[in-house]
Amino acid sequence: MHRDTEPDLRELITVRRAELEVQAEKLSQQLQEVRDELEELTVAERVARRLAEQVAVEAERDQTSPESAGQVAGRAVLLVPQRDGGMDEAVLPADYQRIMDVMRRADTPVMVKQVCGELGISTEPARSEAMRAKLNRLAERGWLRKLADGKFTTTL
């Protein structure tokens, strides 16, 4: 009887070993997938951190850029001032005066890319976004009006 159970035991061990090896392979694959995803998340975190730093630097630069602020007697002043009733465009920096000229000549509200085109500026995203920032600044300070569809029109 001992002899009859011995082959059955070996067979059971062999079957169980094969099952465990299959399971170990599956777990190994899952572990590799988890490691790959962790690596991707690490890269994504680095990219997000760099983008956040870049946005912070650009925001700081925008606040202190010659386009938006300057120094007079050691005090910060807006180079694109808030528009008061009788204010003339001559108080604006030259590049903003050119924008206002384009806006005045337009028969209808204009899009950012149209302003870029009129001024001979590239419509690549970096350039058009810089123009959008200028148009928004003019709108925030009462020189232009921004419509709900994102177009701009003169308030003059």
Secondary structure, DSSP 8 states (H G I E B T S, - for coil): -HHHHHHHHHHHHHHHHHHHHHHHHHHHHHHHHHHHHHHHHHHHHHHHHHHHHHHHHHHHHHHHSTTTEEEETTEEEESS----TT--GGGS-HHHHHHHHHHHH-SS-B-HHHHHHHHT---SHHHHHHHHHHHHHHHHTTSEEE-TTS-EEE--
